[in-house]
Amino acid sequence: MAGRRLTRADRNIGWIEEFCRTPEGRFVGKPIKLREWQKDELRKIYDNPAGTRQAIISLPRKNGKTALISFLLLLHLCGPEAKANSQLYSAAQSRDQAATVFKLAAKVVRQSPDLNAVIIIRDTAKELLCPELGTIYAALSADKSTAHGKSPIFAVHDELGQVKGPVSELYDAVETGMGAHEEPLSIIISTQAPTDNDLLSRLIDAAETGDDPKTVCTVFSAPLDADPFALETLAACNPAWGDFLNDKEVLRTMNAAKAMPSQEPSYRNLHLNQRIEINNPFLTREVWYANSGEVTGDWGDAPVYAGLDLSATSDLTAFVAIAWINGAWEVKPTFWLPSIGLAEKSRNDREIYDQWATQGHLETTPGKAIEYEYVAHWIKGFFDRHNVVKIAFDRAFMKFLRPWLLKAGFTEEILDEVMQDFGQGFYSMTPAMRDVETAFLQQKVRHGGHPVLSMCARNAVVTTDPAGNRKLNKGKAAGRIDGMVALTMAFGVAPLEVDEAEREYTMMIF
């Protein structure tokens, strides 16, 4: 360090290496020697000219994540970052994970004579105290009652990637509690979440835009197009590869995934830190987003085909329309939920229905249940504005909707001509799903990235019968799939020869 002034990060690195000891393993009790990549993360956090409010470090498993958390906690408990009479927390989604962080931090203290002399360990309460400074650290789990009312100045969110959906009450409680301080710091250290809609993915995506200089982010991840079974791929995304990472265990997992394809998604997520859905969806994330082009506002007189997936009581109702526009199937989805109980349903489903409603991506009907009268009037309006040829529907709830369609202005003749009964069993869904796959794989779809439809696409799973026929299974899905059911039905009633027809029409104009 001679010849230049020590930075804040230099000071913190020096403190960790002087006072912290290896908590376990063959070098137990030896002074910590931070690796260069770990030092780089501390420099990003503590030497940020804007001042860091939140840091995100995402890396595969077994790269010393919990140990790094322990060093940072102690740095703020009794080291140069400590603030007198402050609270520190590590937040984990399970009690076992919360206990793991505490136990490792306690081991570091017990192995260091200097730290052991100033820190009191409370094993039962999972707390560390520094009486001289009045600072306290405690481990929290996803029991929300333990987090409310806290006011931490420093917090670590451990394995936030385990949160499914965009909302975590534990995360919100901790972050909200930090608002009482002028310069709080929260650090997220986790393997990536499986989907784009999960909380950690949203935080990473927002951080990587660079819009907030007070948020720093590092993601150690293998590219999705890299060979997942190449040693070079593993070495590139695991910073502890060839060092303290147990490469034999990782290679065992890799070989198991190579032999059993069903284990590959889990291997990719945990050891390559890729954003991979462990339960493979009907359409992969890459295929879905390759078709997220912008949808034109006016379809004019283009023939329109639609699928209507009706729901009972308070579930999601979906109407998805498609039209062949400029060489691709453009998609316009509409969704309904009851207005009463929307916030509660958002919490139960771990989705942001209330925000989507505010943003105009989701319609709400009056009352506590889906109002078919409201839906019927909306469909009539859509019908009047577009050249609707067919609307596929599931017969289960049509007997309740049809009277309202007639009251909305449809005639019996028009309904008989336009509305087409479409079963959701293997016989009807198999060819329709094949058409959907073909269009998406050929990148002949533009859905505009509609958030509610994208949620349904992430959740859609397939059931196959012994003959190889397929259907979308709501019972096995991890969440709502109604939009994908409606989209599949729309493709099921659309003509396959539309591409050829447009080509002939274009030649005539020429």
Secondary structure as UniProt FT lines:
FT   TURN            2..3
FT   HELIX           8..19
FT   TURN            26..29
FT   HELIX           36..46
FT   TURN            49..50
FT   STRAND          54..58
FT   TURN            61..62
FT   HELIX           65..77
FT   TURN            80..81
FT   TURN            84..85
FT   STRAND          87..91
FT   HELIX           95..111
FT   HELIX           113..116
FT   TURN            117..118
FT   STRAND          120..122
FT   TURN            123..126
FT   STRAND          127..130
FT   TURN            131..134
FT   STRAND          135..140
FT   HELIX           144..146
FT   TURN            147..149
FT   STRAND          154..158
FT   HELIX           160..162
FT   HELIX           169..177
FT   HELIX           178..180
FT   STRAND          185..190
FT   TURN            196..197
FT   HELIX           199..208
FT   TURN            209..210
FT   TURN            213..214
FT   STRAND          215..219
FT   TURN            224..225
FT   TURN            228..229
FT   HELIX           231..237
FT   TURN            239..244
FT   HELIX           247..259
FT   HELIX           261..263
FT   HELIX           264..271
FT   HELIX           285..290
FT   TURN            300..301
FT   STRAND          303..309
FT   TURN            313..314
FT   STRAND          317..325
FT   TURN            326..327
FT   STRAND          328..338
FT   TURN            340..341
FT   HELIX           342..349
FT   HELIX           353..359
FT   STRAND          363..365
FT   HELIX           372..385
FT   STRAND          387..393
FT   HELIX           395..408
FT   HELIX           412..418
FT   STRAND          419..421
FT   HELIX           426..441
FT   TURN            442..443
FT   STRAND          445..446
FT   TURN            448..449
FT   HELIX           451..459
FT   STRAND          462..464
FT   TURN            466..467
FT   STRAND          470..472
FT   TURN            474..476
FT   HELIX           482..493
FT   TURN            496..497
FT   HELIX           498..509
//
